[in-house]
Amino acid sequence: MIDKINIPEFEVSEFNQAFKEVIESNFNYVRIKGEISEVKTATRGQIYLTLKDEDSILSGVIWDQKKKYLDINPEIGLEIIATGRITTWSRYKTTYQIDIDKIEIAGEGALLKLIEERKKRLQKKGYFDEDKKIPLPFLPERLGIITSPTGSVVHDIINRVNDRFPMPVDIWPVSVQGVDAADSIINAIAGFNKLKLGKPDILIVARGGGSTEDLMAFNDENLATSVFDSKIPIISAIGHETDTTIIDLVSDLRASTPTAAAEKATPVRFELIEKIKNLQLRLNSKVNSQIQSKKENYEYLNKFLKSPSLIVNNYKEKLLDDFKNLTLSIENKFSISKLNLLNLGKSIVSPDSSINLKQTKINNLSKNLNLNIANNYKDKLEKYKSNIRLLNSNSISSNLKKGYSILMNKKKIVKTIKKITTDDQLSVKLIDGTIDIKITKIN
């Protein structure tokens, strides 16, 4: 048996306190390398995360008041080195965790891998497509700048704009590094887009360069979505030539430096004035050339124009000639017609003889007509009388007089015995009356 006399005895709280002292005294500040496998934000603002390697895990916490000192946001899949103290917790269950003060990227290779994975996801969504980018206006009236209020970036942009094409410039100060930077820039883009009055025509998101870790805010997916959804065209000017950030790929135009962004956003006022002057000179020259050409053409055509009085006189003479010719032609026509009329008068015979001849012919035709009518009437009368005799000889009354009778059944003439049967009531019509009979036998 185990000798229990020499085994120390503790209360639960006493043991947990002793354990806490052992842990915290031996592990005051530590640096722990691992991959973030879980991230949760509590209602009070603190961030709980889990670090892992190939064999085990370790819990960690970043308190709300320490978040503003972080350079990067903790994200799942990111390999980091967490600096902090090991603390224990034993009120509801016994645990230990690292109380994190600082987060560093374990290696730039891991950070670049994370960025490349984001780029692939966003590229599949079409965030980098050229046909979805908004063209910049040629002559913007107002410019919006989203950058840090400190440093030379904002001054470089303003000075360059004033040199090239002075215009109103609105500055929205933001954080360009740290855990709050992405949200700060997102809020600025949304704020500019919501403006009803004084909305900028172009936005410039600028920073003066930095390491890959310093520029992580510009590789944020939510920021990429905000840039993609912006109705105002955005120029990215991160000032980092070696590595392209995600915002550079999503923005409508990328500039290598903030000064270059100002140059891309604004034309050169002096160059525009010179161009307008040249165009005005070319226009004046063209107009003068056209006027001179029309003038020469007018003078050339004017040579072919005659005096109106000369034209009238020509037409008057022509009209007089035509009138003389017409008068002469009418006189000739009249003389010829008169001559023809005289010739026709000589050939005309007196109508008396013709009338007498026609009268005699009419009398003869009248006699022939009367004779024909009388003969035709006599022939028609004879035919009529003959038809009357024929009709009388074949009439029913004539046949009845000859001794014939008519057998009828219900006022219909019976022509065959097939139409009657025994006991039928029939009538027989004679010359002087009708007899009703009953059929008793059919032979």
C-alpha positions, 0 to 999 in steps of 0.5 A: 500500500502507498504510505499516505502519511507523507502525501501532501493534502490540498484543497481544490482552490489551494491546489489550483492556486499552487498550480497557477503559481508553478505555471506562471512562475516558470512560464512568465513570457513565452513565444509559441508557434502554431497554426490558427485552427479556430477564432471566436469573438466574444460579446465583450470584444475579446478574441478566443483562438486555438493554436495547433501543430501536428500533435496538439492544441493550445488555447489563447485569448486576446483581450479587447484592450490589447486588440488595437496593438495587434499588427494583423488580424488572426485568421484561420489557417494563418501560421503565427508566433504568439507572444504572451503569458501562460495563465490558468483558469479554474472557476468552472473547469481547470484550463490553461491558455496563453494570454496573447499580447502580440502576434507575428507571422511565422514566416512570409511564405505562409503569409504569401500562401494565404494571400494567394489562396484569397486571390484564387477565391476572388478571381473565381468570383470575377472580382479581377475581370477587366470588363467589370472595372469602371472607367475613370472620368476624363475631367473629374470635378471632385476627388476623394482620398482615403489614407492615413492623416499623418505622413507625406502620402496625403500631402503628395497627392494634394500637391500633385493635384494642385499642380496638374488640375486644381479641384476640391479634394475630400480626405477621409482619414483611416488606419492603414495598418493593424487590425482595424485598418481594413474596417476603417477603409471599408467604412470610408468607401461606404461613406463616400458612396452614400453621399448625396451632395459633394460625392467625389468622381474618383476615390484614391486609396493610398499608403506609402508602401511597407512589408507584406505583413504591414500591407495585410489590411489591403489583402482583406477579403471584405475590403476587396468586396467593398472596392468591387461594389463601389459605384465610384471608381477607385484607384489603388496606390499602395506604393509597393511594386514588388508584391501586388495586393488584392486591392490592386487587382480589384480596384478599377486602376492601379498606381505605383505610388500615391503621386502616380495615382494623382496623375492618373486621376487628373489631367494636366490643366496647362496641357488641356489649355494648350490643346484647346488653343490648338484646336481653336486655331485649327477650327478658325483656320478651317472656318476661314478656309471654308469661307474663302472657298465659298467666296471664290466659288460665289465669284466664279458663279457670279460671272455666269449671271446675266442682268435681269433686264437683259433676260427679260428683253430676250424673253420679250423678243422671243414672245413677240416672235412667237405671237407673230408666228401664231397670228400667221399660222391662224390666218393660214388655217382660216384661209385653208378652212374657208377654201375647203368650205367653199369646195364642200358647198359646191358638192352638196345636193338639194335635200328635196330629192333625197327626202322624196326618195326616202318618203316613197321607200317608207310608204312601200315598207308600210304597205308590206308591214301591214300585209305581213301583220294581217297574214301573221294574224290569220296564221296565228288565229288558225293555230289557236282554234286548232289548239282549242279543239285539241284541248276540248277533245282531251279534257276530263269533261269531254271524256266524261261525256263519252261515258268514262268515269274517274275513280278517286281515293281521298281526292286522288285519282286511282290508276292501279288496283295496287293502290286500293284494298278491300273495304276502302271507301272510294268515290266515282266521278261521272258527268252529272255527279259523284258516287261513293262506293265500298270495295268488297272484292278485288279481282 
